[in-house]
Amino acid sequence: MSGTAGPDGKRVLVAKPRGYCAGVDRAVEAVEQALEQHGAPVYVRKQIVHNKHVVETLSERGAVFVDETDEVPEGAIVVFSAHGVSPAVRDEAKARSLTTIDATCPLVTKVHQEVKRFAREDFDILLVGHAGHEEVEGTSGEAPANVQLVESAADAANVTVRDPSKVVWLSQTTLSVDETMETVHALREQVPTLQNPPSDDICYATQNRQVAVKAMAPQCDLVLVVGSPNSSNSVRLVEVALQAGAKASYLIDYAREIDEAWLDGVRTVGVTSGASVPEVLVRGVLDYLAERGWESVEEVTTAEETLTFALPRELRPSRVAR
């Protein structure tokens, strides 16, 4: 990628890392492999990942997306999305004799394990996250009697705990790091004995994408974030860009959603994408910008990602006994 601005000063900065994380890559491949191994239809509970293009593409290949397990015909195959499910959903699938493929992101599974562990020790668990988000519903469902959802620093005042020596905070994996810590600070003012998670809950990819945007945004007149409105980590990137100094920032699913008026008077455009966004959509945005004079493209790299996750065990080749 060229690094010098065009003669009129127009340039594009592209954040790296961006796009697919290891958990999304695994979840999308799980649906593709399920279709290959079992044939269509393969049912998927909720959106496999929060991206419109991915869901439409998999639908064309024979994936059937449903909201609840009871919409899946008895005995059929169902894939659980990357965001995870509660034990109640697993029980429902079992009762309907469904063949389940669990594409829950391993980093979400880690938070589920933390909830179960702290619930066994009868802790109050303060879960920082967004009400109604699938990940939060699945995580809370592991121990509903112990979990209190805290959406923002303002909610901290409403928290009640039984034993101040047994309180821990955990979080949804796709939040803004800064906002989460602001909420935790407010919680700690209410409950000074609040314990931290055993390890960081906000996923490495969410953090890395936010760090890359923070590095890029102060130089940008405009930051375009490719991602869907229901993608929590994509929405956070717009907020992070604005807080870090971008003059404007917008969330788009496709290049065609760019409003030409956004480009008026703009020299430096920043481009990034949420963790559930395929690179082809970013390429579309770069092509759109190049056609309008933003041909100089420079990558702003703040980390290299090498993590990969194995496919769900239900899809791995079975070992032949010797």
C-alpha positions in Angstrom: 0.0 0.0 0.0 1.4 3.4 -0.9 2.0 5.8 1.9 2.2 9.3 0.4 -0.8 11.5 0.1 -2.1 12.4 -3.3 -1.3 15.8 -4.9 -4.4 17.3 -3.3 -3.5 15.9 0.1 -6.2 13.2 -0.1 -5.2 9.9 1.7 -6.8 6.9 3.4 -5.5 5.4 6.6 -6.5 1.8 7.1 -6.5 0.4 10.6 -4.7 -2.9 11.3 -5.9 -5.1 12.9 -9.4 -4.9 11.5 -12.1 -7.3 10.4 -12.5 -11.0 11.3 -11.2 -12.2 14.7 -10.4 -15.8 15.4 -13.8 -16.5 17.1 -15.8 -15.1 14.1 -13.6 -17.0 11.6 -14.3 -20.2 13.5 -18.0 -19.6 13.7 -18.5 -18.8 10.0 -16.3 -21.8 9.0 -18.4 -23.9 11.4 -21.6 -23.1 9.4 -19.8 -23.6 6.1 -18.4 -27.0 7.2 -21.8 -28.1 8.6 -23.4 -27.4 5.2 -20.6 -29.3 3.5 -20.7 -32.3 5.8 -24.5 -32.6 6.3 -26.0 -30.7 3.3 -28.7 -28.0 3.5 -30.6 -27.0 5.5 -28.5 -26.4 8.5 -30.3 -24.3 11.2 -28.5 -21.5 13.0 -29.9 -20.0 16.3 -29.7 -16.2 16.0 -27.2 -14.6 13.6 -24.0 -16.7 13.6 -22.1 -13.4 13.9 -23.5 -9.9 13.8 -22.9 -9.0 10.1 -25.6 -8.6 7.5 -23.4 -9.7 4.5 -22.2 -12.9 6.3 -25.8 -13.9 7.2 -27.1 -13.2 3.7 -24.2 -15.2 2.1 -24.7 -18.2 4.4 -28.5 -18.1 3.8 -27.9 -18.3 0.1 -25.8 -21.5 0.7 -28.6 -23.1 2.7 -28.3 -21.9 6.3 -31.6 -21.2 7.9 -31.4 -18.6 10.7 -34.0 -18.8 13.5 -34.6 -16.8 16.6 -35.4 -19.7 18.9 -34.6 -23.4 19.1 -38.3 -24.3 19.0 -38.3 -23.1 15.4 -35.9 -25.9 14.4 -37.6 -29.2 13.3 -37.1 -32.0 15.7 -34.0 -34.1 15.0 -32.4 -31.4 12.8 -29.0 -29.8 13.0 -28.6 -26.5 14.8 -25.5 -24.3 15.2 -25.2 -22.1 18.3 -23.9 -18.7 17.3 -20.5 -17.2 18.3 -22.2 -15.2 21.1 -23.1 -18.3 23.2 -26.3 -19.6 24.7 -27.6 -20.3 28.2 -28.0 -23.8 29.7 -31.8 -23.4 29.2 -31.3 -23.2 25.4 -29.0 -26.3 25.5 -31.7 -28.2 27.5 -34.4 -27.2 25.0 -32.2 -28.4 22.1 -31.7 -31.7 23.8 -35.5 -32.1 24.5 -36.1 -31.7 20.8 -33.4 -34.3 19.8 -31.4 -31.7 17.9 -27.9 -32.3 16.8 -26.0 -29.3 18.2 -22.9 -27.7 16.9 -21.5 -25.2 19.3 -19.8 -22.3 17.6 -19.6 -20.2 20.8 -16.4 -18.1 20.7 -13.9 -19.7 23.2 -13.4 -16.3 24.8 -17.1 -16.1 25.5 -17.0 -19.7 26.9 -14.2 -18.5 29.3 -16.6 -15.8 30.7 -19.3 -18.5 31.1 -16.9 -20.7 33.1 -16.1 -17.7 35.3 -19.8 -17.1 36.0 -20.2 -20.8 37.0 -17.2 -20.7 39.2 -18.2 -17.6 41.1 -21.8 -18.7 41.4 -20.6 -22.0 43.0 -18.8 -19.9 45.5 -22.0 -17.8 46.0 -20.6 -14.5 44.8 -22.6 -11.6 43.5 -21.6 -11.2 39.9 -21.8 -7.7 38.4 -21.9 -8.2 34.6 -21.0 -5.1 32.6 -22.8 -5.3 29.3 -25.8 -4.3 27.2 -29.3 -5.6 28.0 -30.8 -7.8 25.3 -27.4 -8.6 23.7 -27.2 -12.4 22.9 -23.9 -12.7 24.7 -25.2 -11.1 27.8 -28.3 -13.3 27.8 -26.2 -16.5 27.5 -23.7 -15.4 30.1 -26.4 -14.4 32.6 -28.3 -17.6 32.0 -25.4 -19.6 33.6 -26.4 -18.3 37.0 -29.4 -15.9 36.8 -29.7 -15.7 40.6 -26.2 -14.4 41.1 -25.8 -12.1 38.1 -26.8 -8.4 38.0 -26.5 -6.5 34.7 -24.8 -3.1 34.9 -25.1 -1.2 31.6 -23.3 2.0 32.5 -21.5 4.0 35.3 -24.9 5.5 36.1 -26.3 2.1 36.8 -23.8 1.5 39.6 -25.9 3.4 42.1 -28.7 0.7 41.8 -26.4 -2.2 42.6 -27.1 -4.1 45.8 -24.9 -6.9 47.1 -25.4 -9.4 49.9 -21.8 -9.8 51.1 -19.2 -7.1 50.1 -16.4 -9.6 50.5 -17.9 -11.8 47.8 -18.5 -9.5 44.8 -16.8 -9.7 41.4 -17.2 -7.9 38.1 -17.2 -9.6 34.7 -18.0 -8.1 31.2 -19.4 -8.7 27.8 -16.4 -9.4 25.5 -17.2 -6.7 22.9 -17.3 -3.5 24.9 -15.3 -0.3 24.8 -12.4 -0.8 27.2 -12.5 2.8 28.4 -16.3 2.8 29.0 -16.1 -0.5 30.8 -13.4 0.8 33.2 -15.4 4.0 33.8 -18.3 1.7 34.9 -16.0 -0.4 37.0 -14.7 2.7 38.7 -18.2 3.8 39.5 -19.0 0.3 40.9 -15.9 0.3 43.0 -17.0 3.6 44.6 -20.2 1.7 45.6 -18.5 -1.5 46.6 -14.8 -0.8 47.4 -14.1 -4.5 47.9 -15.2 -5.3 44.3 -12.9 -8.0 42.8 -11.5 -8.1 39.3 -12.1 -10.9 36.8 -9.4 -13.7 37.0 -8.3 -12.5 33.5 -9.4 -9.7 31.1 -12.9 -10.4 29.7 -12.9 -7.9 26.9 -11.6 -9.9 23.9 -8.2 -9.3 22.5 -9.6 -8.5 19.1 -12.1 -5.9 20.4 -9.2 -4.2 22.3 -6.8 -4.4 19.3 -9.3 -2.8 16.9 -10.0 0.0 19.4 -6.2 0.6 19.9 -5.7 0.8 16.1 -8.6 3.3 15.7 -7.2 5.4 18.6 -3.8 5.6 16.8 -5.4 6.6 13.5 -8.4 8.8 14.5 -6.5 12.0 15.5 -5.2 12.4 12.0 -8.7 11.8 10.4 -11.3 14.2 9.2 -13.6 11.2 8.8 -13.5 7.6 10.0 -15.7 5.0 8.2 -16.3 1.9 10.3 -17.6 -1.1 8.3 -20.0 -3.1 10.4 -23.6 -3.8 11.1 -25.7 -1.8 13.6 -26.3 -4.8 15.8 -22.6 -5.5 16.1 -21.6 -4.2 19.5 -17.9 -4.0 18.8 -18.5 -2.2 15.5 -20.7 0.4 17.1 -18.0 0.9 19.8 -15.4 1.7 17.1 -17.4 4.7 16.0 -17.6 6.0 19.6 -13.8 5.3 20.1 -12.9 7.2 16.8 -14.9 10.2 17.9 -13.5 10.2 21.4 -9.9 9.9 20.0 -10.2 13.0 17.9 -11.8 12.1 14.5 -13.9 15.0 13.3 -16.7 12.6 12.1 -17.3 8.9 12.1 -20.1 6.7 10.6 -21.0 3.0 10.7 -21.8 1.4 7.3 -22.5 -2.1 6.1 -21.5 -1.4 2.5 -19.7 1.3 0.4 -23.0 2.2 -1.2 -24.2 3.6 2.1 -21.5 6.3 2.1 -23.1 9.7 1.8 -21.1 11.8 -0.6 -21.7 14.9 1.6 -19.6 13.2 4.3 -16.6 13.6 2.0 -17.0 17.4 1.6 -13.7 19.1 2.6 -12.2 15.9 3.8 -8.6 15.1 3.2 -7.8 12.1 5.4 -10.3 9.3 5.7 -9.8 6.5 8.2 -11.2 3.0 7.5 -11.6 0.1 9.8 -14.0 -2.8 10.3 -15.6 -4.6 13.2 -14.5 -8.1 14.2 -17.4 -9.8 12.3 -16.7 -8.1 9.0 -15.2 -9.9 5.9 -12.3 -8.0 4.2 -14.2 -7.9 0.9 -16.5 -5.2 2.4 -13.4 -3.1 3.3 -12.1 -3.5 -0.2 -15.4 -2.2 -1.5 -15.0 1.0 0.6 -11.4 1.5 -0.5 -12.5 1.1 -4.2 -15.3 3.6 -3.7 -12.8 6.1 -2.2 -10.2 5.5 -4.9 -12.8 6.4 -7.6 -13.3 9.7 -5.9 -9.6 10.7 -5.5 -8.6 9.0 -2.3 -6.1 6.7 -4.0 -3.2 6.9 -1.5 -3.7 4.2 1.1 -1.5 3.7 4.2 -2.0 1.0 6.8 -1.7 2.0 10.5 -0.6 -1.1 12.3 -0.7 -1.4 16.1 -0.6 -5.2 16.5 -0.2 -8.5 14.6 -2.8 -11.1 15.3 -1.9 -14.8 15.0 -4.5 -16.5 17.2 -6.6 -19.2 15.6 -9.2 -21.5 17.2 -9.9 -25.1 16.2 -13.4 -25.9 14.7 -16.1 -27.1 17.1 -15.3 -30.7 18.0 -18.6 -31.9 16.3 -17.0 -30.9 12.9 -13.5 -32.2 13.3 -12.5 -35.4 11.5 -13.1 -38.4 13.7 -10.0 -40.3 14.5 -10.0 -43.9 13.3 -9.1 -46.3 16.1 -6.3 -48.6 15.3 
